[in-house]
Amino acid sequence: MRQFLDFEKPVAELESKIEELRRMTSPGEINIADEVARLSAKADSQLKTLYAKLTPWQKTLVARHVERPKAAAVIAALITDFTPLAGDRAFADDAAIIGGMGRFRDQAVMVIGTEQGTDTETRIKHNFGSARPEGYRKARRLMELAGRFNLPILTFVDTKGAYPGIDAEARGQAEAIARGIEACLSVPVPLVATIIGEGGSGGAIALAAGNAVLMFEHAIYSVISPEGCASILWRDAAQAPVAAEAMRITAQDLKKLGLIDEIVPEPMGGAHREPEQALATLGDAIAHALGPLQGLTPESLKAKRREKFLAMGKLGL
C-alpha cells in the first residue's frame, strides 16, 4: 500500500476513492470505468499541481520518503555483474557504505553508495545510512583500487550525515571524512557522483566531490539537516521548514549556485512512485556525464575536479 506524505492528502483521498470503486466492481455490476477515469485524471492533475510548487521542506519530505529508491536498489538496477567488496583493512566493515566492482552499460566501474535501508531490520543493519570512520576508509580504499585498475567511479549519496557517536569520534571520524574528500579529489579516473535522496554534511561530500555531480529533482543537499540548523539557530527543531527555505538545499537552488552540474528529472510525484522510470532516467544522465570524461588524462581529471571545488569558495555564499 502506497504511503502518502501530509501535503499529498488531497491526492490520497482521490486515490482511496479510486481503489474503493475498483474493489466494488464485479461481474454483473454497473460499469464504473468512466468514474474511475475521471477521478484518476483529477488525481493526476492534483499531483501535478502539488509537485509544481513544492517548498524546500516538502522536497525534504519527498527525499526522505520510505519508498524512495535507496543506493542498493540503484546499484541493482544500473549495475550488472556487481561484486561487493567489504572492510577498511584496518578495523571493520561498515554496512552504511556499500561498494564494489561491476559493469555500467558494459563498462567496468567501481560503485560506492550510502545505504539507509528500507525497513526496520535493514535500517538498523546499515545504521540509517550514517557511516562510521571505517565506512569512509572503506570508500577511500575502493577509490584507490579504482585508480589502480583505471575504473571510473560512480557514487550514490543518501545520508543525513556521518554517525556522530562517541565511538566514531574516538576512531577519527573527522580525519576519515577529510581523507575521503582527499581521495575523491586525487583519484586519476572519472568520478560521477549522484545525490539520490539526502546529501547531508561532510558525510555526503566525502563521496560526492566528483568531476560531475548529479542530483535527483527532489533530493536535498546541505551542510546540515534542516532540523539541525533550526536547533542551532532557533533552539527549536520545529523551525525546520523555515531553515530549509533559508538554506537553499534544493536541486534547483544548487544548480543556480553552480554547486551541482545536472538535475535528474523524477516521475510526477517523485521517484518512489515510478522507481524503474526514475532509475532509467538516472542511468541515461550518468552515461551522458561520464562520456566526456573518458578521454581526459588523469592529470586533467584531477585538475578539473580540484578547480571545480575550489571555485565554489569564490561564489560569495
C-alpha positions as CSV (number, residue, x, y, z in Angstrom):
1,M,0.0,0.0,0.0
2,R,1.4,3.4,-1.0
3,Q,2.4,5.7,1.7
4,F,1.4,9.4,1.3
5,L,3.1,12.5,2.8
6,D,1.0,15.0,4.7
7,F,0.8,17.5,1.9
8,E,-0.4,14.8,-0.5
9,K,-3.6,14.3,1.4
10,P,-5.9,15.6,-1.4
11,V,-4.3,13.0,-3.8
12,A,-4.5,10.3,-1.1
13,E,-8.2,10.9,-0.8
14,L,-8.8,10.6,-4.5
15,E,-6.7,7.5,-4.9
16,S,-8.5,5.9,-2.0
17,K,-11.9,6.6,-3.7
18,I,-10.5,5.1,-6.9
19,E,-9.3,1.9,-5.1
20,E,-12.7,1.6,-3.3
21,L,-14.5,1.8,-6.7
22,R,-12.3,-0.8,-8.2
23,R,-13.0,-3.2,-5.3
24,M,-16.7,-2.6,-5.7
25,T,-16.6,-3.6,-9.4
26,S,-17.6,-7.2,-10.1
27,P,-19.3,-9.1,-12.9
28,G,-22.9,-8.0,-13.4
29,E,-22.4,-4.7,-11.6
30,I,-22.8,-1.3,-13.3
31,N,-19.7,-0.2,-15.2
32,I,-17.9,2.4,-13.3
33,A,-14.9,2.8,-15.6
34,D,-15.9,6.3,-16.6
35,E,-16.0,7.4,-12.9
36,V,-12.6,5.8,-12.2
37,A,-11.1,7.5,-15.3
38,R,-12.5,10.9,-14.2
39,L,-11.1,10.5,-10.6
40,S,-7.7,9.3,-12.0
41,A,-7.4,12.3,-14.2
42,K,-8.3,14.6,-11.3
43,A,-5.7,12.8,-9.0
44,D,-3.0,13.2,-11.7
45,S,-3.9,16.9,-12.1
46,Q,-3.8,17.4,-8.4
47,L,-0.5,15.7,-8.1
48,K,1.0,17.7,-10.9
49,T,-0.2,20.9,-9.2
50,L,1.3,19.9,-5.9
51,Y,4.7,18.9,-7.2
52,A,5.0,22.0,-9.4
53,K,5.3,24.2,-6.3
54,L,6.9,22.1,-3.6
55,T,8.5,24.1,-0.8
56,P,12.1,23.2,0.3
57,W,10.7,21.4,3.3
58,Q,8.2,19.4,1.2
59,K,11.1,18.4,-1.0
60,T,12.9,17.3,2.1
61,L,10.0,15.0,3.0
62,V,10.0,13.6,-0.6
63,A,13.7,13.0,-0.4
64,R,13.2,11.0,2.8
65,H,10.2,9.0,1.6
66,V,10.4,5.4,2.8
67,E,9.7,4.0,-0.6
68,R,12.2,6.1,-2.4
69,P,14.9,4.0,-4.2
70,K,17.9,3.6,-2.0
71,A,21.5,3.0,-3.1
72,A,21.2,-0.8,-3.1
73,A,18.2,-0.5,-5.4
74,V,20.0,1.9,-7.7
75,I,23.0,-0.4,-7.9
76,A,20.8,-3.4,-8.6
77,A,19.0,-1.5,-11.4
78,L,22.0,0.1,-13.1
79,I,25.0,-2.2,-12.4
80,T,25.4,-5.8,-13.7
81,D,28.0,-8.4,-12.5
82,F,28.2,-6.5,-9.2
83,T,30.8,-7.9,-6.8
84,P,30.6,-6.3,-3.4
85,L,33.8,-5.5,-1.5
86,A,33.9,-5.2,2.3
87,G,36.1,-3.8,5.0
88,D,38.6,-0.9,5.5
89,R,41.5,-3.4,6.1
90,A,42.0,-1.7,9.5
91,F,39.1,-2.1,11.8
92,A,35.8,-3.4,10.5
93,D,33.2,-3.4,7.7
94,D,30.7,-0.6,7.9
95,A,27.4,-1.5,6.3
96,A,26.3,2.1,6.0
97,I,28.6,2.3,2.9
98,I,28.3,-0.3,0.3
99,G,30.5,-0.7,-2.7
100,G,32.2,-3.0,-5.2
101,M,33.0,-3.6,-8.8
102,G,30.6,-4.2,-11.6
103,R,29.5,-3.1,-15.1
104,F,27.6,0.0,-16.0
105,R,26.3,-0.5,-19.6
106,D,29.0,-3.0,-20.3
107,Q,31.8,-0.8,-18.9
108,A,33.7,-1.9,-15.8
109,V,33.3,0.6,-12.9
110,M,33.7,0.9,-9.2
111,V,30.5,1.7,-7.4
112,I,30.1,3.2,-3.9
113,G,26.9,4.3,-2.1
114,T,25.5,5.2,1.3
115,E,22.6,2.8,2.1
116,Q,19.9,3.8,4.5
117,G,17.9,0.6,4.4
118,T,14.2,0.0,3.6
119,D,12.7,-1.4,6.8
120,T,13.5,-1.6,10.5
121,E,15.8,-4.5,10.1
122,T,17.9,-3.2,7.2
123,R,17.9,0.4,8.6
124,I,19.5,-0.9,11.8
125,K,21.9,-3.0,9.8
126,H,23.0,-0.1,7.7
127,N,22.9,2.4,10.7
128,F,20.3,4.5,8.8
129,G,23.0,5.5,6.3
130,S,25.2,7.2,8.8
131,A,28.7,5.9,8.3
132,R,31.5,5.5,10.9
133,P,35.2,6.1,10.2
134,E,35.7,2.6,8.8
135,G,33.0,3.3,6.3
136,Y,34.8,6.3,4.9
137,R,38.1,4.4,5.0
138,K,36.4,1.6,3.0
139,A,35.2,4.1,0.4
140,R,38.7,5.6,0.2
141,R,40.2,2.1,-0.3
142,L,37.8,1.4,-3.1
143,M,38.5,4.7,-4.8
144,E,42.3,3.9,-4.6
145,L,41.6,0.5,-6.0
146,A,39.6,2.0,-8.9
147,G,42.5,4.3,-9.6
148,R,44.9,1.4,-9.7
149,F,42.8,-0.5,-12.2
150,N,41.6,2.5,-14.2
151,L,37.9,2.1,-13.3
152,P,35.6,5.1,-13.4
153,I,33.9,5.6,-10.1
154,L,30.1,6.1,-9.6
155,T,28.9,7.2,-6.2
156,F,25.3,7.3,-4.9
157,V,24.8,9.5,-1.9
158,D,21.8,9.2,0.5
159,T,22.7,10.1,4.1
160,K,21.7,12.5,6.8
161,G,25.4,12.8,7.7
162,A,28.2,10.8,9.3
163,Y,27.5,9.0,12.6
164,P,28.1,11.4,15.5
165,G,28.6,8.8,18.2
166,I,31.5,8.8,20.7
167,D,33.0,5.6,19.3
168,A,33.1,7.2,15.8
169,E,34.8,10.3,17.1
170,A,37.3,8.2,19.1
171,R,38.2,6.4,15.9
172,G,38.8,9.6,14.0
173,Q,35.6,10.5,12.2
174,A,36.7,13.9,11.1
175,E,40.0,12.6,9.7
176,A,38.3,9.8,7.9
177,I,35.9,12.2,6.2
178,A,38.7,14.6,5.2
179,R,40.7,11.7,3.8
180,G,37.6,10.6,1.9
181,I,37.3,14.0,0.3
182,E,41.0,14.0,-0.5
183,A,40.6,10.6,-2.2
184,C,37.7,12.0,-4.3
185,L,39.9,14.9,-5.4
186,S,43.0,12.7,-6.0
187,V,41.8,9.7,-7.9
188,P,43.1,9.6,-11.5
189,V,39.9,8.3,-13.0
190,P,36.5,9.9,-13.8
191,L,34.2,10.3,-10.8
192,V,30.5,10.9,-11.2
193,A,28.5,11.4,-8.0
194,T,24.7,11.5,-7.6
195,I,22.7,12.7,-4.7
196,I,19.7,10.3,-4.8
197,G,18.0,11.3,-1.6
198,E,19.6,13.2,1.2
199,G,23.1,14.7,0.9
200,G,23.9,15.7,4.4
201,S,27.1,17.4,5.8
202,G,30.6,16.2,5.3
203,G,29.3,12.6,5.3
204,A,27.9,13.3,1.8
205,I,30.8,15.4,0.5
206,A,33.2,12.5,1.3
207,L,31.6,10.6,-1.6
208,A,30.4,13.5,-3.7
209,A,33.5,15.5,-4.7
210,G,33.3,14.3,-8.3
211,N,34.0,15.6,-11.8
212,A,30.3,15.7,-12.3
213,V,27.7,16.0,-9.5
214,L,24.2,15.0,-10.4
215,M,21.1,15.3,-8.2
216,F,17.6,13.9,-8.4
217,E,15.0,16.6,-8.9
218,H,13.5,16.2,-5.4
219,A,16.7,15.3,-3.5
220,I,18.3,17.7,-1.0
221,Y,22.0,18.6,-0.4
222,S,23.2,20.7,2.6
223,V,25.8,21.2,5.2
224,I,23.4,20.2,8.0
225,S,19.8,18.9,8.2
226,P,17.0,21.5,8.4
227,E,16.2,20.2,11.9
228,G,19.9,20.5,13.0
229,C,20.1,24.1,11.6
230,A,16.8,25.0,13.3
231,S,18.0,23.6,16.6
232,I,21.2,25.7,16.5
233,L,19.7,29.0,15.2
234,W,16.3,29.0,16.9
235,R,16.8,26.2,19.5
236,D,13.7,24.7,18.1
237,A,13.6,21.8,15.6
238,A,10.0,22.7,14.8
239,Q,11.5,25.7,12.8
240,A,13.0,23.1,10.3
241,P,10.7,24.3,7.4
242,V,12.0,27.9,7.9
243,A,15.5,26.6,8.0
244,A,15.0,24.5,4.8
245,E,13.8,27.7,3.0
246,A,16.8,29.7,4.1
247,M,19.5,27.1,3.4
248,R,18.8,26.7,-0.3
249,I,19.0,22.9,-0.2
250,T,17.1,22.0,-3.3
251,A,18.5,20.8,-6.6
252,Q,17.1,23.9,-8.3
253,D,18.8,26.3,-6.0
254,L,22.1,24.4,-6.0
255,K,22.1,24.2,-9.8
256,K,21.7,28.0,-10.0
257,L,24.6,28.4,-7.5
258,G,26.8,26.1,-9.6
259,L,27.2,23.6,-6.8
260,I,25.9,20.7,-8.8
261,D,26.1,20.0,-12.6
262,E,22.8,18.4,-13.6
263,I,19.3,17.9,-12.2
264,V,17.9,14.4,-13.0
265,P,14.1,14.6,-13.6
266,E,11.9,12.4,-11.5
267,P,8.5,10.9,-12.5
268,M,5.5,13.0,-11.4
269,G,5.0,12.5,-7.7
270,G,8.6,11.6,-7.0
271,A,11.0,8.7,-7.7
272,H,9.1,6.5,-5.3
273,R,6.0,6.4,-7.5
274,E,7.8,5.1,-10.6
275,P,11.2,3.8,-9.4
276,E,12.0,1.9,-12.6
277,Q,11.4,5.0,-14.7
278,A,13.4,7.2,-12.3
279,L,16.4,4.9,-12.4
280,A,16.3,4.5,-16.1
281,T,16.5,8.3,-16.4
282,L,19.3,8.4,-13.9
283,G,21.3,5.8,-15.9
284,D,21.0,8.0,-19.0
285,A,22.2,11.0,-17.1
286,I,25.2,9.2,-15.7
287,A,26.1,7.9,-19.1
288,H,25.8,11.4,-20.5
289,A,28.0,12.8,-17.7
290,L,30.6,10.0,-17.9
291,G,31.1,10.1,-21.7
292,P,33.1,13.4,-22.0
293,L,35.3,12.4,-19.0
294,Q,36.5,9.2,-20.6
295,G,39.0,10.8,-22.9
296,L,40.7,13.1,-20.4
297,T,44.1,12.3,-18.9
298,P,44.5,11.6,-15.2
299,E,46.2,14.9,-14.7
300,S,43.4,16.8,-16.4
301,L,40.7,14.9,-14.5
302,K,42.3,15.8,-11.2
303,A,43.0,19.4,-12.1
304,K,39.4,20.0,-13.3
305,R,38.0,18.3,-10.2
306,R,40.0,20.5,-7.9
307,E,39.4,23.6,-9.8
308,K,35.6,22.9,-9.7
309,F,35.5,22.7,-5.9
310,L,38.0,25.5,-5.2
311,A,35.8,27.8,-7.3
312,M,32.9,27.2,-5.1
313,G,34.5,29.2,-2.4
314,K,34.5,32.2,-4.7
315,L,30.8,32.4,-5.1
316,G,30.4,34.6,-2.0
317,L,27.7,32.5,-0.5
